[in-house]
Amino acid sequence: MKRIFKGSFGSALLGGVVVGLFGWLAIAAGWIHADDGKTVTVSEPLAAPVDSKEEAGGTNLVNQIYRRDGQGVAFISSQLKPQEEEPSLSPFGQPEGGGGGVATGSGILIDTEGHILTNNHVVEGASKVEVKLGASDTTYTAEVVGTDPATDVALLDVNAPEDQLHPLPLGDSSKVEVGEPVVAIGNPFGLDRTVTSGIVSAIQRQIQAPDGFSISHVIQTDAAINPGNSGGPLIDGEGRVIGINSQIQTGGSGNGNVGIGFAVPINTAREVVQQIEAHGEVKHAYLGISGGSVTPDLAKALKLPEKEGVLVNEVVKGGPADEAGLKGGDTSATIEGANFRLGGDVITEVDGKKIEGMEEVINAVNAAQPGDKMVLTVDRGGNPKKITVTLGVRPASAEEVPSR
């Protein structure tokens, strides 16, 4: 059986971040705060595309992108608040407790008003945030306009002179294809204005967010990303930002790059900024289940009526799925060392569209809004049944999901 009811979470540090690839378990699927902030207009700066064919004067594509976009990349330094507890290390690499500390990362200038995109984990828990823009040594104090731990995105605002503001053009992450050339610009290990290059290694990945839920449609790249690159841009061959570099997966005991990096899609960041602008906070839809993808091998082993779909392991008590009547398993079992519950519904369709596994359910919920209705087609003991769920508001973190 291939990855049946098993997860693989390779973790590492990335400027205060890093988690591994998302496994089968999707606690409260659809999983997924922000502070009141100023009105923000997210613009797409007009810029001539980089000429990927012409190498005038001996400059290559990477050099062109670096010269064009480097001034719009920010160096971010966050002073962390002291805590009473003993110092420890959070799952995302930031120091917790003790006398505080300094977290460094990168950012993306998105307009001429001084708004900067970065990762939530770069500024989370900070008492003061400072930024430097491009090659300038001038330091500006930044205001945190809003944050969203569910997508690991934060929006900052700096009051800098207009001639220091060189926003980067934003692309469309939904059009990214595997094999495209990409460039990352950031501040790995505090080495400012570092550029690396590579390709898009994969798309439609899922990674774990700081709040314990999942982020969908993530871009995987082999461009070297290291601690300090967090929050910086992943740029396509036309010089447009397609993602926010956020996490890496590492091997062995090291915490450096091994060619597997992940970027939050820029389209997701756009949606976060729009919600901050409209409501001062970010809310995500919530289904309230855990489950695993059904495979032919699993279906055969458990004598399931369906060969693909999602076997509902557990339904969060009082959650949207529970209120709609979705059923979780009622019998504990162990198969090849993995513990799960048998007897739950098997989800086969979402809004009339046939699904193969858990990833599609998560993507569907992540794309919805609280209050939306979702029609689930399930197989219950060999009998098909349609269940309409009114999606709720996701808890602030997976730890707040009530246990059975």
N, C-alpha and C positions, 0 to 999 in steps of 0.2 A: 504494500500500500504506500502511495506517495504522499508524504506529509499529512497523513490522516490524523487529525486531532493533535497535531504537534505544532509548536511554535519555535522560531529561531530568532532570538533577539541578540544580534551582535552589537555591543556598544562600544563607544569610543568618545574622545573629547573633541569638540570643535568650537573653540572660542567660547566655551561654556555650553556645549551641546553635544549630544550624539546618542542616537539609538540605532538599533539594527533594523533589518527588514521586518516587516509585519508578518506574523505567522497566522495560523488559522483562527485563533481565538479573537473574537470581536466583542468585548464586553460592552453591552448596551449599544449595539450597532447604531450608527448614525450619530454616533457620538460627535459632542464637539462644543468677554468681559472687556469690557473696555471702559476707560475713564471718559468723563465728559471732556469734550475738546472743542477746538475752534472749527468753524466751517472750513472745509478743505475742498479745493477743486483739483482733481487729479487730471492733469493734462498730459497729452502725448507730445512732447517737444518736437517741433519740426526740425528735422535734420536730414541732410542729404545722405542717402545710403552709402555705406562703405563699398568701394569698388573692389570686389574680391578677385577680379581678373587682372586689373592693371597694377603693376608694381613700379610705378613711377619713382625714379630716384633711388631705386633699390629697396624701397620699403615693402614689406610683405603685409599680408592680411592682419596678422596679430599686431604688428606695429601700428598699422592704420587705426585699428580699433582702440589700442592703448592710447594713442595720441588724441583720438577723437573723444573717448569716453572717460579717460583717466581723471579729468578734472571734476567729474560728477560723482566720484566715489569718495565717501567720507570715512575717516578714521574715528571710531567711537570709543570713548573711555567712560566706564560707569563705576562710580564709587558706591560700593555696596554698604548697606546699613549694618552696623554691629548688632549681634544677637547675643542673648544671654546664654544660649546653649553652647556646648563644646563644638568646636569647628568640625564639620563633616563635609562630604562631597555629595552634591545632589546627582541624580541620574543623568543630568545634562551638563555636568562638569563644573558648575558654579559652586564656590565655597558657601557653605551654610553655617551660620552660627559664628561664635568667636568674635574677633574684632573687625569683621567685615573684610574688605579687600577691594581689588580693582578687576573688573572684567573688561576685556577689550574685544572689539569686533569691527565690522565694516558696515557701511550704509550706502543707500542709493538716493541721490538727489532727484526728485521727480518733478519739480516745478520751480518757477522763479519766485515763489513765495517763501521758499526755504524749507519745504517739507521733505523729510527723509524717511525712506523705508528701511527697516532693519529687522532682525529677529527679536521676538519677545524675550528670548532667554539672554540676549545681550544686555538688556536694560532692566530685566525683572529684579525687583528688590533694591533698585538703585536709589540713593539719596541725592545724587547729582550725576548728570550726564553731560559730557563735554564732547565736542566734535571738532575735527579739522577737515577742511575741504580741499580735495586735490593735493597739489604739491605745497600748499600754503602751510606755514607754521603757526598761523593765527588760530587761537582756540576760542570757540564759541560755546556758551552754555546753551544746552538744548532743553526744550520742554517736551515731555512725553504727552502727546495729544491723546493717544489711545493705544490699547494693546489687545491682542487676541491670542491667548495661550493655545487655543484650539487649532490654530493654523501657524503658530509660532511667528506671527507678524506683529510689528509695532510701528507706529507712526510718530515721528519726531518733528519738531519745528525749531528752526534756528533763525535768529535775527542777524543776518549777514548782509554786507553791501551787495547791491545788485550785480556788480561786476565780478563778484566771487561765486555767483550762482550759475552753474552750467549743468542744467538738468539733462538726464539721459533719456533718449527716446525709448518708449515701452513697446514691446512686440505683442504678439498673440500666441500664448503658450499652447493653445489648442491646435495650432498648425505645426507644431514641432514634430520632426521626424527623426527616427533613429539613424545615426550616421552623420548628421549635420555637424559641421565644425562649430565649436563654441570656445569662448574665452572667459576666464574668471579673473577679476581684478579685486584685490583686497589687501588685508594686512596680516598675513599669517605669522604667528609668533611675534607680532609687533613690528614686522618688517613692512613698512608702509609702501603702498603703490606697487605691490608685486603682481605680476601678470603670469598666468599659466594658460595652457590651451589643451584642447582635446576634442572629443566628439560627444554627441548625445549617445549614451550607451543603451538606454532603454527609456521608455515612457510608461505612463500609467502605473507607476509604483505606488505603494502605500507605506508610510512611515508613521511612527508614533510621535504625537505632539507632546509638549510639556505637561498638558493636562491629563495625559494618559489615554486620550482617544486617538483616532487616526486621521491623517491628512491624505486626501486622494489626489490622483493625477500628478504625482511627483515625478520630476525629471531626474534621471540618473545620468551621471557623467563620469568620464575618466580624467577630466581636467583636475590637476592636483589641487585639492582643497585641504587645508589644515586649520588647527586652532587659530582663530583670529580672522579667518575668512567669513565667519558667520555674519549674515546680513548683507554681504556684498553681492554684486550682480553676476549672473551667468548670462553671457551676451552671445547672440547668434552672429552668423557671418555678415549680416547687414548692419551690425552695430547696435542692435536693439536688445533691451533687457527682456529675457524670457523667463527668468527665475531668480529667486533669492537663495543663495547658497546657505544651507542650513545644517546638514549633518553628513557624517562620513561613517562608513563601516570599516573597521580595522581587523587585522588578523594578529593572533598571538598576544603578547603582552604590550605591544606598542600602541601608541595613540596617534600615529601619523597616517598619512595618506597611503593607501594601497590600490588606488585607482577606482574606488567606489565611493562617489559622492552623490548627495541628493540636494535638489533645489526645489523649494516651494514655488509652484507655477505663478507667474506674474498675474494671470487672470484671477487667481484666488486672492492675491494681495489687493487687486483692484476692488473686488467685492467687499473685502474687509474695510478698506478706506471709505467706500460708499456708505456702509452701515455706520461707521464712526461719524461721518458727515451728517447723515440723516437722523441718527438716534443717539449718538454719543456713546454707544456700546455695540457689541456684536453678539448676536444670538444665533444658535445653530439648532437644527432640527434633531429630534431624539426619538428613537424607536423603542429601545429598552429590551434588548435580547442579547444573549450570547449564543454562538452556534458554530458549526463547522461545515465546510464544503463537502458535499456528497460526491464520491467518486465511484466508478463501477466496482472497484475492489471493496470499498466500504459497504456499498449497497449489497454486495454478495455476502460479505461477512455478517452483516446485521439483518439480512433478509428484508431490506427496505424495498418499498414499492417503486421508488424512483432511482435512476442511475446518476442523476445530477440534480443540483439544487442546494438547499441549505437545511441541514438537520438542526432544529432549534433545541439547544442544550438546556437553556434556562431563560425564563421570562422574568424581568425585574418586577417585583411586587409593587403594584400601584402605578406602574409605568404605562405608557400609551398602548403597547402591545398587550399587556395584561388586561387593561380595561376593554380592549377590543375583542378579547377572547382567544388570543393566540396561546397555544399550549406548549410548555416545555417538557423535558423528560421527567419521568418519575421513578426510574430504576437506574441505580448506579452500576456501572460496568467498567472493566479495565481490559483494553485491547492493546497488546504490545507495549505495556507499561503506561499507556495513556488513560486517564480517568475521565469519564463523561457519563451523561445520563441518556438512557434510552426511552423511547415511547413518545417523544415530542413530535410536533408537526414538522413536515418537510415542506419548505417554501420552494415552489417551482416557478412562480411568475411574480413579477412586480409591475403593477399597472398594465397588465396584459402582455408584458414582454417576458419571454422565457429566460431564466437565468441559469448559469452553470455553477456558481458558487458564491461564497460569502462576500468576495470583493465587489461583486455587482450590487449586492444589497447595500453595502456601506456606501458605495458611490452614489446610489439612488437617494439615500437619506441625506448624505452630505450636500447633494445638489438641491434639496428641498428646503422649505422654510417652516418654522414652527407654525402649527395650525393647518398646514397642508394635509389633505387626505391622501392616503396611499392604499391601494387595493392589492392585497396579497392573496395569491392563489396557493393553497396549501393542500397537501395530501395528509389526511388524518386516518390512519388505519386502513389505507387503501381506498378511501373515499375523498374525492376532490371537494374543496370548500373555498369560498371566497370570503375574506375578512377585510373590512375597511378600517384602517387605523388612522386616527387623527394624531399627527405627530406633535410631540410636546417640545419643551425647551430643554436642551441638554444641560445636565448639571455642570457646575464650574470645573469639576475634575472627576475622573473615573473613580477616585477614592470615595466620592460622595454617593456613588451608586449603591442603593441599599441591597444587602445580600438577601438571599432567599431565606 
